[in-house]
Structure formats: C-alpha cells, structure tokens
Amino acid sequence: MRARTGPPHRDTGRVERRALILEAAAREFERVGYAATTIAAVARDAGVSQGALHFHFPSKLSLALGVIDEQNVRTFDVVSHADTSPVEALVTASRGIAGMLLTDPVVSAGIRLSLERGEFGAATAAFYEQWIGGISDLFRLAIAAGELRTDLTAEQLGATVVPMFTGVQLVSAVRTGRQDLFPAVSAMWRLVLDGIAAPRHRDRLLGVVADLFGTP
C-alpha cells in the first residue's frame, strides 16, 4: 500500500518556523482576507503541519494578531531619531513604510487586518497610539529645530499626519492597488510642508520629498 503523502515539511528551528508561518499567514490574509483564510491553507503555504502551526499560534485570531504585532515591529524600525533634520526623518520613515507596503506581505496584511475587524480593535488602538506618540516626538524636535512654523502642537501634528498617511495608502490600495502610492504620499507631504514648513527650510524639505518619492 502506497504511503500517504502531504505537503513537504521544512526542517527548521522554532524561530524560523514561526517566521515562515507568519509570512504564509500574511500572504493568505492579504489575498483573501481574514474570514476566508484557513489554518490548512496557511500550514500548506508555510510547509509545516497544522500541529506545528498550532504550537506557535493556537487559533486563527492569535495568528492574525501575530501578523499585526510583527507588522508593528517592522514599521517602527524604519523611524530614526538620529537624522539631523527631524522632518527629513519623518519623510524618510514614510518612504520606508510605503516601500514595505509594496513589497512586504506582513506589513500590508497587518495594516489590512488592523482595519478589517472589530476583534483586532485593542491591538489596532495600541499600534496607532504608539505611532502617534513616536511621530509627535519627531514633530516636537522639528519645531524646536525651527524647521516648522505652526500654532499646532506636536501632538496635534502627529494625530493628524498619521491618519493622513493611513488614509492615503488605503485609498491608493483601493483605487490602483497601490500603484500610485509614492506620488500620493509625495502629494501629502507637499501639502503638509507648504502649510507648516518654516520659509527658510521649505525648499530644502520639499527637495527631500522629491528626492525620496520622485519629482511629480
């Protein structure tokens, strides 16, 4: 009697296996959404048994939350406080995240999941609180450095620009599959900087946007 065969299982360590599962789950979540994703499909794509998958993620909900958490880590890693220009650091971070939205399934799926279902609300709220806090810190440095001239506080700027970027990338995803994402983010920054950049820094900062996203 012929032995029963299944998907090839990769001989990997626990850390690598967990990463493979997250990548496979992200691809499925991005492709078909949370409701239509099955544990069997994720295990097959990852090349692991369903038992191995459940060892790391007991449920589909925990798997989705794992993708969201990993997306948070990857996107936070692009924010640098080491740049001499805080506004340049902000624009560079947005360029990094936009690039990951185009190439990294964990980032694109994590953001999709964050906005897709109510059970992810707590994780989503915590993510945006962290993001707004970190971006507000950079705006605070930019105001102190004289790069920006505005009556708005750093907290107000952070709480406005983060939703702006989220909206820009979501609409780009719906309208063009993110094919116009770079021009759309560039336009967002030109709008922001035209309004609040200090005159002596405006041309330089708009030049940074053009260099990172391309001249429209």
Backbone torsions as a table, in degrees:
resi	resn	phi	psi	omega
1	MET	NA	133.2	-175.9
2	ARG	-72.1	137.1	179.2
3	ALA	-66.9	143.9	178.7
4	ARG	-74.8	136.7	-179.7
5	THR	-113.7	155.7	177.2
6	GLY	-140.4	-168.1	179.3
7	PRO	-63.8	143.4	179.1
8	PRO	-63.3	130.3	-179.4
9	HIS	-99.6	130.5	-176.5
10	ARG	-82.7	139.2	178.4
11	ASP	-86.9	93.8	-175.4
12	THR	-131.6	162.0	174.9
13	GLY	-76.7	172.3	-175.6
14	ARG	-62.3	-43.7	-177.5
15	VAL	-65.3	-45.7	179.8
16	GLU	-65.8	-39.2	179.9
17	ARG	-63.4	-40.7	178.3
18	ARG	-62.1	-41.3	179.7
19	ALA	-65.1	-41.1	177.6
20	LEU	-60.7	-41.2	-179.7
21	ILE	-65.2	-44.3	179.5
22	LEU	-62.0	-42.6	179.1
23	GLU	-63.1	-43.7	179.9
24	ALA	-65.1	-42.2	178.5
25	ALA	-62.7	-41.6	179.7
26	ALA	-60.8	-42.7	179.2
27	ARG	-61.5	-41.2	179.5
28	GLU	-69.1	-44.9	179.5
29	PHE	-60.9	-40.7	-179.9
30	GLU	-69.4	-35.0	-175.8
31	ARG	-76.0	-45.5	-171.5
32	VAL	-124.1	-5.3	-178.0
33	GLY	88.3	168.5	-175.5
34	TYR	-64.2	-48.0	-173.1
35	ALA	-61.1	-39.4	-175.1
36	ALA	-86.9	-10.6	179.4
37	THR	-73.2	136.9	177.2
38	THR	-117.6	150.5	176.5
39	ILE	-60.2	-38.7	-179.4
40	ALA	-60.7	-42.3	-179.4
41	ALA	-66.6	-40.2	179.6
42	VAL	-65.7	-44.8	179.5
43	ALA	-61.6	-41.8	179.4
44	ARG	-63.0	-45.0	-179.6
45	ASP	-65.3	-38.0	-178.8
46	ALA	-77.1	-16.0	-178.0
47	GLY	74.5	32.2	178.8
48	VAL	-127.8	164.0	175.4
49	SER	-76.3	159.6	176.2
50	GLN	-64.4	-31.3	176.4
51	GLY	-63.2	-42.2	178.2
52	ALA	-64.9	-39.3	178.1
53	LEU	-61.7	-46.1	-178.1
54	HIS	-67.2	-23.2	175.7
55	PHE	-61.3	-39.3	-178.9
56	HIS	-88.4	-36.4	-175.2
57	PHE	-136.0	102.4	-173.6
58	PRO	-63.5	-21.6	-175.6
59	SER	-147.8	167.0	176.7
60	LYS	-64.5	-34.6	178.1
61	LEU	-62.5	-44.9	179.8
62	SER	-65.9	-31.9	176.7
63	LEU	-66.1	-44.7	177.9
64	ALA	-62.9	-42.5	178.5
65	LEU	-64.9	-32.9	175.7
66	GLY	-64.1	-40.0	177.2
67	VAL	-64.6	-43.8	179.0
68	ILE	-61.3	-43.9	-180.0
69	ASP	-62.8	-43.2	-179.5
70	GLU	-67.4	-37.3	175.2
71	GLN	-60.4	-42.1	177.8
72	ASN	-58.1	-47.0	-179.2
73	VAL	-59.3	-46.7	-175.8
74	ARG	-66.8	-39.3	-179.1
75	THR	-75.2	-37.2	177.9
76	PHE	-64.4	-29.1	-177.6
77	ASP	-66.8	-17.5	-178.1
78	VAL	-85.4	-9.2	-179.2
79	VAL	-86.3	123.4	-179.4
80	SER	-116.9	136.7	174.0
81	HIS	-103.3	11.1	-175.5
82	ALA	-91.9	-15.5	-179.3
83	ASP	-63.9	145.4	177.0
84	THR	-70.8	-23.2	178.3
85	SER	-109.8	109.5	-179.8
86	PRO	-60.9	-37.2	179.1
87	VAL	-67.3	-39.1	176.3
88	GLU	-61.0	-37.4	177.0
89	ALA	-63.1	-39.0	178.2
90	LEU	-64.6	-47.2	-178.7
91	VAL	-65.3	-41.0	179.1
92	THR	-63.1	-40.5	178.2
93	ALA	-62.4	-43.0	-179.9
94	SER	-65.2	-34.8	176.4
95	ARG	-65.6	-41.1	179.0
96	GLY	-63.6	-43.2	-179.9
97	ILE	-68.6	-41.0	177.2
98	ALA	-59.7	-40.8	177.6
99	GLY	-62.8	-41.2	179.1
100	MET	-68.0	-33.8	176.1
101	LEU	-61.0	-27.8	180.0
102	LEU	-87.3	-22.9	-170.6
103	THR	-125.3	-18.9	-173.3
104	ASP	-110.7	108.9	-177.3
105	PRO	-63.1	-28.7	179.6
106	VAL	-66.1	-41.4	-179.6
107	VAL	-68.6	-48.7	-178.0
108	SER	-66.0	-40.4	178.9
109	ALA	-69.6	-39.1	180.0
110	GLY	-61.2	-41.7	179.1
111	ILE	-69.8	-38.9	176.6
112	ARG	-60.8	-46.6	-179.6
113	LEU	-62.9	-39.2	-177.9
114	SER	-57.3	-30.1	-175.2
115	LEU	-108.0	4.6	-170.8
116	GLU	-92.8	-39.7	-169.7
117	ARG	-139.3	151.3	-175.9
118	GLY	-66.2	-30.2	-176.8
119	GLU	-68.5	-11.7	176.8
120	PHE	-95.7	8.7	-173.1
121	GLY	-58.3	-44.4	-177.2
122	ALA	-64.9	-44.4	179.4
123	ALA	-64.6	-39.6	180.0
124	THR	-65.4	-44.6	179.8
125	ALA	-61.1	-43.4	179.5
126	ALA	-63.6	-40.0	178.9
127	PHE	-60.5	-48.4	-177.1
128	TYR	-71.5	-32.0	174.9
129	GLU	-62.3	-43.2	177.9
130	GLN	-64.0	-43.1	-178.7
131	TRP	-64.1	-47.1	-179.6
132	ILE	-62.1	-39.6	178.2
133	GLY	-62.2	-46.4	-179.6
134	GLY	-66.1	-41.2	179.5
135	ILE	-69.9	-35.8	176.0
136	SER	-62.2	-37.6	177.2
137	ASP	-60.0	-41.7	178.9
138	LEU	-69.0	-38.2	175.8
139	PHE	-63.5	-36.4	178.6
140	ARG	-63.0	-42.4	177.3
141	LEU	-65.1	-38.3	-179.3
142	ALA	-65.8	-39.6	177.5
143	ILE	-65.7	-44.2	-179.7
144	ALA	-64.0	-32.6	-179.7
145	ALA	-80.4	-4.4	178.9
146	GLY	81.2	10.8	179.8
147	GLU	-74.8	-25.7	-177.6
148	LEU	-120.3	147.1	175.3
149	ARG	-130.7	106.9	-174.1
150	THR	-158.6	152.4	173.4
151	ASP	-84.4	-9.7	179.0
152	LEU	-75.2	147.9	176.5
153	THR	-80.4	164.3	176.4
154	ALA	-59.4	-38.4	179.4
155	GLU	-65.0	-40.0	178.0
156	GLN	-66.2	-39.7	178.2
157	LEU	-64.2	-45.8	178.9
158	GLY	-61.8	-42.3	-178.8
159	ALA	-72.8	-9.0	177.0
160	THR	-102.6	-44.9	-174.8
161	VAL	-72.0	-36.3	177.6
162	VAL	-60.4	-49.3	174.9
163	PRO	-63.2	-33.0	176.8
164	MET	-60.2	-48.5	-179.8
165	PHE	-63.1	-42.1	178.7
166	THR	-59.6	-45.6	179.4
167	GLY	-65.0	-41.4	-179.7
168	VAL	-60.7	-45.9	-176.8
169	GLN	-72.8	-32.0	178.0
170	LEU	-67.7	-44.9	179.4
171	VAL	-65.9	-37.9	176.9
172	SER	-61.9	-40.3	179.0
173	ALA	-63.1	-41.7	-178.2
174	VAL	-71.2	-43.6	-173.2
175	ARG	-77.0	-43.0	-170.3
176	THR	-132.9	10.4	-174.1
177	GLY	64.2	29.8	-179.3
178	ARG	69.5	17.0	177.4
179	GLN	-66.4	-26.1	179.0
180	ASP	-104.5	22.0	-173.0
181	LEU	-63.1	-47.0	-178.6
182	PHE	-61.4	-49.5	177.0
183	PRO	-60.2	-35.3	-179.1
184	ALA	-68.4	-42.0	178.3
185	VAL	-69.1	-37.3	176.0
186	SER	-58.7	-45.4	179.5
187	ALA	-63.2	-37.8	177.5
188	MET	-59.2	-47.3	-178.9
189	TRP	-67.7	-36.0	177.9
190	ARG	-64.1	-39.2	176.8
191	LEU	-62.7	-46.9	-179.0
192	VAL	-63.5	-49.4	-174.3
193	LEU	-71.3	-32.2	174.2
194	ASP	-59.9	-30.0	-176.9
195	GLY	-87.7	-32.7	-170.5
196	ILE	-127.5	-6.7	178.9
197	ALA	-68.9	137.5	174.1
198	ALA	-62.9	139.4	-174.4
199	PRO	-51.3	-39.9	-176.1
200	ARG	-73.8	-13.2	179.2
201	HIS	-107.5	-11.3	-169.7
202	ARG	-59.7	-49.9	-176.5
203	ASP	-61.9	-41.4	179.2
204	ARG	-62.3	-45.4	-177.2
205	LEU	-68.9	-38.5	175.5
206	LEU	-65.8	-31.3	174.7
207	GLY	-65.4	-36.9	176.1
208	VAL	-61.6	-44.9	178.5
209	VAL	-59.6	-46.1	-179.4
210	ALA	-63.3	-40.2	-180.0
211	ASP	-65.6	-40.0	-175.7
212	LEU	-80.5	-33.1	-174.9
213	PHE	-111.5	-8.6	-177.4
214	GLY	95.2	146.7	179.8
215	THR	-75.7	126.6	-179.1
216	PRO	-67.0	NA	NA
